[in-house]
Structures are given as structure tokens and as C-alpha cells.
Amino acid sequence: MIERYKLIWVYLISFLFIGLNIFLVYKDIYFGYALPFVIFIALLYFISIEKVVMLTVLFTPLSIVIGEEYLGASFSLPTEPLLAGLMFIFLLSIIYSRKYDFRVLKHPVSIVIILQLFWMFITTITSELPVVSIKYLIARLWFVIPMYFLAVVIFKDIRNIKRFMWLYIISFVIVIIYTLIKHAQIGFQQHQGNIVMQPFYNDHTAYGAMLAFFIPVLAYFSFGKNTSGKYRLMSLFTLILFIIAVIFSYSRAAWLGLVAGLSVYIAVRLRIKFTWIMAVISILVGLFFSFQNEILDTLERNKQDSSSNFMDHIYSMTNISTDASNLERINRWHSAIRLFEEKPVFGWGPGTYQFVYAPYQLSYEKTIISTNAGDMGNAHSEYLGPLAEEGAPGMLWVLLLVIVVITKAIRIYIRNKDNEYGKLSLTILISLITYFVHGVMNNFLDTDKASVPFWAFIAMIVALDILQQENTGKAAQAKKDELP
């Protein structure tokens, strides 16, 4: 009898679902087909929030931005709604249970992130466009809270770190194959190849940034001793695919990020002190400003534009006389600096750069891709963008986060270089370095494609730090117990 009633309910719900969809299709509304998926995800939030995090990661490379004409605002579907749900449920669970690992909140990386978010809140209050800044702040929160504060707890199981990496990579492989097929159809031309990764990635720079980001991870899985034979072979084939993809991305910033990552890897392996590296960088920066006129004069003689020829394309990185891409970046950077000079402390407000920079362009700095309306995007820098939008403190928090993350990752490696914690921390650091360098020339942390792995990898560093501290504490306690 009970089985009969269950069967009746199944038929009843099925007929209701079919009837609802017939009505919605009649009204030219097709979102009803997603209803079972939405119900499944809603239940999953309460069954296993960890699985929702992993599902979000799986969807991230495949997510598609739906514009304002459909929803009244731009969203990356299904990733951003999933992240918003994760943030809401996670905060509710903490308020209800009053339980959280306070070692995470006390960690130096967490303190910097909290201060960064607090300053973003302050500059939202003083913003030139408060509605824009509020939206930007909320979006940043649903990236950081689930992918950092929640993820740290999940990553204390080291297996989840590897699961996260592989889930993003597996989905990314689908995007890469799709992109390479489309690119091959047009003969791998450079100019047309800038948009062949759409609709998954908005252009070749964002696509290239994430390819560079995961190449160190695949190198770790390909050559690491902890990877079994069949997985090592699969990792090696995937690594080759990623290398081919990053070459044909024609993203010079991605190539530069990989070179920087490799340089840091060599420096760490050779035990070159971080202070020496910073000293060399400081000297190079000082020399640039001391001889900037001579350097700029030399660079202005370079007339090589972007090209399908790889050597010419690399050479075009220093062309600041005719290359429209390079010149437009300089235009955006100069505009950001002028915005900062007008409002040096609180800035113009988070997310406002693209709406306010137009009047700060100089006519002789504009390029063929500049617009008088100034409606072509952001500052093209993860450092100058916050400088313009959140003043000097905004840029300071970004630089401080970079320094603290690098310092912590290197310390974990030095203390654990013979075990998996150390090797993983170095791999994660190299991936982050590729983006720290890429961030000089582009900024993508307002998108799910970059924000999800970026904040999660920082969470991995913190989780590994806490785990190695736990192991150190246990080892010390064991020695005490052995004493007579």
C-alpha cells in the first residue's frame, strides 16, 4: 500500500512538472527545464556544502555570462548564484552553530583579507557611485567568503585540495578543446584567435591567465613522486594540452607570468633568500626610474605589433609606440594614476573605474581602441585599479596580501620540503605567482573564472600552514610524552 502511494506521488509530481513546462514554453519561457537541477542543488546545500563547493568549481570554466537584457544585471551562470548560495548558507551555519576554526581568522593572510574587505566597505560608503560599489562589494564577498573562509576548512583534508584542482582542470579541458577546434578552423590566426574562447572566457587574456595558472599544478601531478603511474601519464598529456593552448592563446601576459613562476621556482629551489630577490627587484625599479627617459626612448623605437609569429609577438611586448594593446594599457594606467591623484585616500569607490575614467584620458594617449565615453572596461591592473578606486590604502592591502602569501608559502616549503605539504605549497605558490605578475597588466578578480581558483589557492596555503602547525604541535607533544 505504501509503495502504491509513493508511485502515485511520483506520477503526480511528474505530470505537474510536464504541465508547468508546457505552460512556460507556451509563454516562451524556457527556464522550467532547469527546475529539477535547481531543486537538486538546493537539497545538496543542506546535505553536503562541501559537494556544492566542488560542483561550483566544476562549473566555473564552463559558466557563461548572461547580460543585463535577461536578468537586469550581468551574472556568470550557474557559478555566481551557487557562490551566493554558499555564502548565505555558510554565514547562517556559523551564526546558528557559533562554531568556526578561529585559527583561520587569526592567520596573517586572513587578517589582511578582512582589512582589505573592511576598507572596501569604507570606500563604498564614500563612493562616487554608491550603487555600483555596493554591487561590486557584494560580488567580492560571494567570491571570498565561500572560496577562502569556507574553503580553508574544507582544504584541511588535503585530498580536497587535489579534488579542487582536478575538477577545474577537467572542465577547462573541454573549453580548451572547443577553443583549439575553433581556432584551427581559422588557421590559428592571432587577431581572430583573441575571441575564439567565447562564450566561456571573454577574451584571450583571461583564458591565457588561467592556462598559466594551472600549468604548474599539472607539472606537479606529472612529475611528482606521489602521483601513480596511470594518473601521471594522464597528467602529462593534459600538461602538453595546456602548454599548446597557452602558446596559441597569444597572451603575452600569460607567457610572462609563466616565466616569472619558473624564475621563482628556481630561486626557491636554489635557496635564494626572499629578501635578496626583493632587493634585486628594488634595484631594478630604481634603475628604471633613474634611466626612464633613455629606456622609453629605446622602447619607442620598437615598431613590432602583435603578430601570429611567436618571436614577433614576444618582441611586441616592448612596443609602446604603435602596438594598440600596449598603448591602451598605458592610457588606462595613466588614467588610473590621475584618478588617484584627485582622490588619493578613499578613491572613487570599488568598481567605479570604468564609469569615471573617460575624462581623465589625454587626447595624445588615446588609441584606435579608446573611446570618448570610456566604456571599454577596467584599469587593466590588479594594483592600479584598487589605487584609483580605493586610494593608496586599497593598493597597499593588495601588495601586503601578495607579500604575506608568498612569505607563508615559502616558509611552509622550507619546513616541509621533503614531504607533500612542502611540495604542494611550492606548486600553489608558483601558480599564484603567475597571476600576481599577470595582474600587473590585467585584472580579472571581478570574474568567477579567476576569482574562484585565486582565492581558493590562497585558502590552500593557509590550510597547509595550519596543518603543518598541528603536526609540529603533535610531534612536540609526542616527544614530551616520551620523556621519563
C-alpha positions as CSV (number, residue, x, y, z in Angstrom):
1,M,0.0,0.0,0.0
2,I,2.8,2.4,0.9
3,E,4.6,1.6,-2.3
4,R,1.4,2.4,-4.2
5,Y,1.1,5.8,-2.6
6,K,4.7,6.6,-3.4
7,L,4.1,5.7,-7.0
8,I,1.0,7.9,-7.1
9,W,3.2,10.9,-5.8
10,V,5.8,10.2,-8.4
11,Y,3.2,10.3,-11.2
12,L,1.5,13.4,-9.7
13,I,4.8,15.4,-9.5
14,S,5.8,14.2,-13.0
15,F,2.5,15.4,-14.5
16,L,2.7,18.7,-12.6
17,F,6.3,19.3,-13.9
18,I,5.3,18.4,-17.5
19,G,2.2,20.6,-17.3
20,L,4.2,23.5,-15.9
21,N,6.8,23.3,-18.6
22,I,4.1,23.1,-21.4
23,F,2.7,26.3,-19.9
24,L,6.1,28.0,-19.7
25,V,7.1,27.0,-23.2
26,Y,3.7,28.3,-24.5
27,K,4.7,31.7,-22.8
28,D,8.2,31.4,-24.4
29,I,9.8,30.9,-21.0
30,Y,12.4,28.0,-21.0
31,F,13.8,28.2,-17.5
32,G,11.4,25.5,-16.3
33,Y,13.7,22.8,-17.7
34,A,16.3,23.8,-15.0
35,L,13.8,23.2,-12.2
36,P,14.9,19.6,-11.3
37,F,18.6,20.8,-11.3
38,V,17.7,23.8,-9.0
39,I,15.8,21.5,-6.6
40,F,18.8,19.0,-6.5
41,I,21.3,21.8,-5.8
42,A,19.0,23.3,-3.1
43,L,18.9,19.9,-1.3
44,L,22.6,19.5,-1.7
45,Y,23.3,22.7,0.2
46,F,21.8,21.0,3.3
47,I,23.2,17.6,2.6
48,S,26.8,18.4,1.9
49,I,28.0,22.0,1.5
50,E,31.5,20.6,0.6
51,K,29.9,18.9,-2.5
52,V,28.3,22.2,-3.6
53,V,31.8,23.9,-3.4
54,M,33.3,21.1,-5.6
55,L,30.3,21.3,-8.0
56,T,30.8,25.1,-8.3
57,V,34.5,24.5,-9.2
58,L,33.4,22.0,-11.9
59,F,31.0,24.5,-13.4
60,T,33.4,27.6,-13.3
61,P,35.3,27.1,-16.6
62,L,32.0,26.3,-18.3
63,S,30.0,29.2,-16.9
64,I,28.5,31.7,-19.3
65,V,27.8,35.4,-18.6
66,I,24.2,36.3,-19.0
67,G,23.8,40.1,-19.6
68,E,21.5,42.7,-18.3
69,E,19.0,42.2,-21.1
70,Y,17.9,38.9,-19.4
71,L,18.4,39.5,-15.6
72,G,18.8,43.2,-15.2
73,A,22.4,42.7,-14.2
74,S,25.3,40.6,-15.5
75,F,25.8,37.2,-13.9
76,S,28.0,34.2,-14.6
77,L,25.7,31.3,-14.7
78,P,25.5,28.9,-12.9
79,T,28.6,29.8,-10.9
80,E,27.7,33.1,-9.2
81,P,24.2,32.0,-7.9
82,L,25.9,28.9,-6.5
83,L,28.6,31.1,-4.8
84,A,25.9,33.5,-3.4
85,G,24.0,30.5,-2.0
86,L,27.2,29.1,-0.5
87,M,27.9,32.5,1.2
88,F,24.4,32.7,2.6
89,I,24.3,29.1,3.9
90,F,27.8,29.3,5.3
91,L,27.1,32.5,7.2
92,L,23.8,31.1,8.5
93,S,25.5,28.0,9.8
94,I,28.2,30.0,11.7
95,I,25.5,32.2,13.2
96,Y,23.4,29.2,14.2
97,S,26.2,26.9,15.4
98,R,28.7,29.6,16.6
99,K,31.5,27.3,15.5
100,Y,34.4,28.2,13.3
101,D,38.1,27.5,13.4
102,F,39.4,30.8,14.9
103,R,43.0,29.8,13.8
104,V,41.8,30.7,10.3
105,L,40.6,34.2,11.4
106,K,43.8,34.8,13.4
107,H,46.0,33.8,10.5
108,P,48.0,36.8,8.9
109,V,46.6,36.1,5.5
110,S,43.0,36.2,6.9
111,I,43.7,39.4,8.8
112,V,44.9,41.1,5.6
113,I,41.9,39.9,3.6
114,I,39.5,41.1,6.4
115,L,41.2,44.5,6.5
116,Q,41.0,44.7,2.7
117,L,37.3,43.9,2.7
118,F,36.7,46.4,5.5
119,W,38.5,49.2,3.6
120,M,36.4,48.2,0.5
121,F,33.3,48.7,2.7
122,I,34.6,52.2,3.9
123,T,35.3,53.3,0.3
124,T,31.8,52.0,-0.7
125,I,30.3,54.5,1.7
126,T,32.4,57.3,0.2
127,S,32.0,56.1,-3.4
128,E,31.2,58.4,-6.3
129,L,28.7,55.8,-7.5
130,P,27.4,54.0,-4.3
131,V,25.1,51.6,-6.1
132,V,27.9,50.4,-8.4
133,S,30.2,50.0,-5.4
134,I,27.6,48.1,-3.3
135,K,27.2,45.6,-6.2
136,Y,30.9,45.2,-6.5
137,L,31.4,44.7,-2.8
138,I,28.6,42.0,-2.6
139,A,30.2,40.2,-5.6
140,R,33.6,40.3,-3.9
141,L,32.1,38.8,-0.8
142,W,30.5,35.9,-2.6
143,F,33.9,35.1,-4.1
144,V,36.0,35.5,-0.9
145,I,33.7,34.0,1.7
146,P,33.0,30.7,0.0
147,M,36.3,30.3,-1.8
148,Y,38.5,31.4,1.1
149,F,36.9,31.3,4.5
150,L,34.8,28.2,3.8
151,A,37.4,26.6,1.5
152,V,40.1,26.8,4.2
153,V,38.1,24.4,6.4
154,I,37.5,22.0,3.5
155,F,41.1,22.1,2.4
156,K,42.3,20.8,5.8
157,D,41.6,17.5,4.2
158,I,44.5,17.5,1.7
159,R,42.6,15.3,-0.7
160,N,40.1,18.1,-1.2
161,I,43.0,20.3,-2.5
162,K,43.7,17.8,-5.3
163,R,40.0,17.3,-6.0
164,F,39.6,21.1,-6.4
165,M,42.5,21.3,-8.8
166,W,41.3,18.3,-10.9
167,L,37.7,19.5,-11.1
168,Y,38.7,22.9,-12.5
169,I,41.2,21.2,-14.9
170,I,38.7,18.6,-16.2
171,S,36.2,21.3,-17.1
172,F,38.9,23.5,-18.5
173,V,40.0,20.7,-20.9
174,I,36.5,20.9,-22.5
175,V,36.9,24.6,-23.1
176,I,40.5,24.2,-24.4
177,I,39.4,21.5,-27.0
178,Y,36.5,23.7,-28.0
179,T,38.8,26.7,-28.4
180,L,41.5,24.9,-30.3
181,I,39.0,23.4,-32.8
182,K,37.5,26.9,-33.5
183,H,41.0,28.4,-33.7
184,A,42.2,25.7,-36.1
185,Q,39.3,26.5,-38.4
186,I,40.7,30.0,-38.9
187,G,44.3,28.8,-39.3
188,F,45.4,29.7,-35.7
189,Q,45.5,33.4,-36.7
190,Q,46.4,35.8,-33.8
191,H,43.8,38.5,-34.3
192,Q,40.8,36.3,-34.8
193,G,42.1,34.0,-32.1
194,N,41.5,36.7,-29.4
195,I,37.8,35.7,-29.1
196,V,37.6,32.1,-30.1
197,M,37.3,31.0,-26.5
198,Q,33.9,32.8,-26.2
199,P,31.4,32.3,-24.7
200,F,33.3,30.6,-21.9
201,Y,36.1,33.2,-21.5
202,N,35.6,36.8,-22.6
203,D,38.9,37.1,-24.4
204,H,42.4,35.5,-24.8
205,T,44.0,37.3,-21.8
206,A,41.6,35.8,-19.2
207,Y,41.8,32.4,-20.9
208,G,45.6,32.6,-21.0
209,A,45.9,33.7,-17.4
210,M,44.1,30.6,-16.2
211,L,46.0,28.3,-18.5
212,A,49.3,29.7,-17.0
213,F,47.7,29.4,-13.5
214,F,47.2,25.6,-13.8
215,I,50.3,24.6,-15.7
216,P,52.4,24.4,-12.5
217,V,49.7,22.2,-11.0
218,L,49.8,19.8,-13.9
219,A,53.6,19.8,-13.8
220,Y,53.3,18.8,-10.1
221,F,51.0,15.9,-11.0
222,S,53.1,14.9,-14.0
223,F,56.4,14.7,-12.3
224,G,55.6,14.4,-8.6
225,K,56.5,11.2,-6.8
226,N,53.1,11.0,-5.1
227,T,51.3,10.5,-8.4
228,S,50.7,7.0,-9.5
229,G,51.7,5.8,-13.0
230,K,48.4,6.0,-14.9
231,Y,47.5,9.4,-13.3
232,R,51.0,10.6,-14.1
233,L,50.6,9.8,-17.8
234,M,47.1,11.4,-17.9
235,S,48.6,14.5,-16.2
236,L,51.4,14.7,-18.7
237,F,49.1,14.5,-21.7
238,T,46.9,17.2,-20.1
239,L,50.0,19.3,-19.3
240,I,51.0,19.2,-23.0
241,L,47.5,20.2,-24.0
242,F,47.7,23.2,-21.6
243,I,51.1,24.2,-23.0
244,I,49.8,24.1,-26.6
245,A,46.7,26.1,-25.5
246,V,48.7,28.8,-23.8
247,I,51.0,29.2,-26.8
248,F,48.0,29.6,-29.1
249,S,46.3,32.0,-26.6
250,Y,48.8,34.6,-27.8
251,S,48.6,36.1,-24.3
252,R,51.9,37.8,-23.7
253,A,51.0,38.5,-20.1
254,A,50.3,34.7,-19.6
255,W,53.7,33.9,-21.1
256,L,55.4,36.5,-18.8
257,G,53.6,35.0,-15.8
258,L,54.9,31.6,-16.6
259,V,58.5,32.9,-16.9
260,A,58.1,34.6,-13.5
261,G,56.7,31.5,-12.0
262,L,59.6,29.4,-13.3
263,S,62.1,32.0,-12.0
264,V,60.6,31.9,-8.5
265,Y,60.7,28.1,-8.6
266,I,64.4,28.1,-9.5
267,A,65.1,30.8,-6.8
268,V,63.4,28.8,-4.1
269,R,65.0,25.5,-5.1
270,L,68.4,27.3,-5.1
271,R,67.6,28.7,-1.6
272,I,68.0,32.3,-2.7
273,K,66.6,34.4,0.1
274,F,63.4,36.3,-0.5
275,T,65.0,39.5,0.9
276,W,67.7,39.2,-1.8
277,I,65.0,38.8,-4.5
278,M,63.1,41.9,-3.2
279,A,66.4,43.8,-3.1
280,V,67.2,42.9,-6.7
281,I,63.6,44.0,-7.8
282,S,64.0,47.2,-5.8
283,I,67.3,48.0,-7.6
284,L,65.8,47.2,-11.0
285,V,62.9,49.5,-10.3
286,G,65.3,52.2,-9.1
287,L,67.4,51.9,-12.2
288,F,64.2,52.1,-14.4
289,F,63.2,55.4,-12.8
290,S,66.8,56.7,-12.9
291,F,67.1,56.0,-16.6
292,Q,63.5,56.0,-17.6
293,N,64.0,58.6,-20.4
294,E,66.7,56.5,-22.1
295,I,64.7,53.3,-21.6
296,L,61.4,54.8,-23.0
297,D,63.4,56.3,-25.9
298,T,64.7,52.8,-26.8
299,L,61.2,51.2,-26.4
300,E,59.6,53.8,-28.6
301,R,61.9,52.7,-31.5
302,N,60.2,49.2,-31.4
303,K,57.5,49.2,-34.1
304,Q,56.7,45.5,-33.9
305,D,52.9,45.0,-33.5
306,S,51.1,41.9,-32.2
307,S,51.7,39.0,-34.7
308,S,50.9,35.3,-35.3
309,N,54.7,34.8,-35.5
310,F,55.6,33.9,-31.9
311,M,59.0,35.7,-31.8
312,D,57.5,38.8,-33.3
313,H,54.6,38.6,-30.8
314,I,57.1,38.4,-27.9
315,Y,59.1,41.3,-29.3
316,S,55.9,43.3,-29.5
317,M,55.6,43.2,-25.7
318,T,58.0,46.2,-25.5
319,N,56.4,48.2,-28.4
320,I,55.0,51.3,-26.8
321,S,54.9,53.3,-30.0
322,T,52.5,51.6,-32.3
323,D,51.0,48.4,-30.6
324,A,47.4,49.4,-29.8
325,S,47.1,46.9,-27.0
326,N,50.2,48.1,-25.1
327,L,49.3,51.8,-25.7
328,E,45.7,51.3,-24.5
329,R,47.1,49.7,-21.3
330,I,49.3,52.7,-20.7
331,N,46.3,55.0,-21.4
332,R,44.3,53.1,-18.7
333,W,47.2,53.2,-16.2
334,H,47.8,56.9,-16.6
335,S,44.1,57.5,-16.2
336,A,44.1,55.4,-13.0
337,I,47.0,57.5,-11.7
338,R,45.2,60.7,-12.5
339,L,42.1,59.4,-10.7
340,F,44.3,58.5,-7.7
341,E,45.9,62.0,-7.6
342,E,42.4,63.6,-7.4
343,K,41.2,61.3,-4.6
344,P,44.3,59.7,-3.0
345,V,42.9,58.4,0.2
346,F,39.4,57.0,-0.4
347,G,39.4,56.7,-4.2
348,W,36.4,56.9,-6.4
349,G,34.7,53.7,-5.0
350,P,35.0,50.0,-5.7
351,G,34.1,49.0,-9.3
352,T,33.7,52.7,-10.4
353,Y,36.9,53.0,-12.6
354,Q,35.1,52.0,-15.9
355,F,32.4,54.7,-15.3
356,V,34.7,57.6,-14.3
357,Y,38.0,57.3,-16.2
358,A,36.8,58.8,-19.5
359,P,37.5,62.5,-18.7
360,Y,41.0,61.6,-17.4
361,Q,42.2,60.3,-20.8
362,L,44.5,62.7,-22.6
363,S,43.9,63.1,-26.3
364,Y,47.5,62.2,-27.3
365,E,47.4,59.0,-25.2
366,K,44.2,57.6,-26.8
367,T,44.5,54.8,-29.3
368,I,42.3,53.3,-32.1
369,I,40.6,51.2,-29.4
370,S,40.0,54.0,-26.9
371,T,36.5,55.6,-26.6
372,N,35.5,59.1,-25.6
373,A,32.8,57.5,-23.4
374,G,35.4,55.4,-21.6
375,D,33.1,52.4,-21.6
376,M,35.6,49.7,-22.6
377,G,36.4,48.2,-19.2
378,N,38.7,48.4,-16.2
379,A,42.2,49.7,-15.4
380,H,43.9,46.6,-16.7
381,S,45.8,46.2,-13.4
382,E,45.1,44.4,-10.2
383,Y,47.2,47.1,-8.5
384,L,46.4,50.4,-10.2
385,G,42.7,49.5,-10.2
386,P,42.4,49.5,-6.4
387,L,44.7,52.6,-6.3
388,A,42.1,54.6,-8.3
389,E,39.0,53.0,-6.7
390,E,40.1,52.7,-3.1
391,G,43.0,55.1,-2.8
392,A,46.5,54.4,-1.5
393,P,45.3,52.0,1.2
394,G,43.5,49.9,-1.4
395,M,46.7,49.2,-3.3
396,L,48.6,48.8,0.0
397,W,46.3,45.9,1.0
398,V,46.7,44.2,-2.3
399,L,50.5,44.4,-2.1
400,L,50.5,43.3,1.5
401,L,48.4,40.2,0.6
402,V,50.9,39.3,-2.1
403,I,53.8,39.6,0.3
404,V,52.2,37.7,3.2
405,V,51.0,34.8,0.9
406,I,54.5,34.5,-0.7
407,T,56.2,34.6,2.7
408,K,53.9,32.0,4.2
409,A,54.1,29.6,1.2
410,I,57.9,29.8,1.2
411,R,58.1,29.1,4.9
412,I,55.8,26.1,4.6
413,Y,58.1,24.7,1.8
414,I,61.3,25.3,3.7
415,R,59.9,23.5,6.8
416,N,58.3,20.6,4.8
417,K,60.3,20.4,1.6
418,D,60.7,16.6,1.9
419,N,57.0,15.9,2.3
420,E,53.8,16.6,0.4
421,Y,52.9,19.8,2.3
422,G,56.1,21.5,1.1
423,K,55.8,20.3,-2.5
424,L,52.1,21.3,-2.7
425,S,52.8,24.7,-1.1
426,L,55.5,25.5,-3.7
427,T,53.3,24.4,-6.5
428,I,50.4,26.6,-5.3
429,L,52.8,29.5,-4.8
430,I,54.1,29.2,-8.4
431,S,50.5,29.2,-9.7
432,L,49.8,32.3,-7.7
433,I,53.0,34.0,-8.9
434,T,51.8,33.6,-12.5
435,Y,48.7,35.6,-11.6
436,F,50.5,38.1,-9.3
437,V,52.6,39.0,-12.4
438,H,49.8,38.8,-14.8
439,G,47.8,41.2,-12.6
440,V,50.3,44.0,-13.4
441,M,48.8,44.0,-16.9
442,N,45.3,42.8,-16.5
443,N,42.6,42.3,-13.8
444,F,40.1,39.5,-13.7
445,L,39.3,39.2,-10.0
446,D,35.8,40.6,-10.7
447,T,35.1,37.4,-12.7
448,D,34.4,33.9,-11.4
449,K,36.9,32.3,-13.8
450,A,39.9,33.9,-12.0
451,S,38.4,34.6,-8.5
452,V,37.4,31.0,-7.8
453,P,40.9,29.5,-8.2
454,F,42.7,32.6,-6.9
455,W,41.0,32.8,-3.5
456,A,40.9,29.0,-3.2
457,F,44.7,28.7,-3.8
458,I,45.3,31.3,-1.1
459,A,43.0,29.2,1.2
460,M,45.1,26.2,0.4
461,I,48.3,27.9,1.6
462,V,46.5,28.8,4.9
463,A,45.1,25.3,5.3
464,L,48.6,23.8,4.7
465,D,50.1,26.2,7.2
466,I,47.5,25.2,9.9
467,L,48.0,21.5,9.1
468,Q,51.8,21.7,9.4
469,Q,51.5,23.7,12.7
470,E,49.2,20.9,14.0
471,N,51.7,18.2,13.0
472,T,54.5,20.2,14.7
473,G,52.5,20.5,17.8
474,K,51.7,16.8,17.8
475,A,55.4,15.9,17.3
476,A,56.4,18.2,20.2
477,Q,53.8,16.6,22.5
478,A,54.9,13.1,21.5
479,K,58.5,14.0,22.5
480,K,57.3,15.3,25.8
481,D,55.3,12.1,26.5
482,E,58.5,10.0,25.7
483,L,60.5,11.8,28.4
484,P,60.8,9.9,31.7
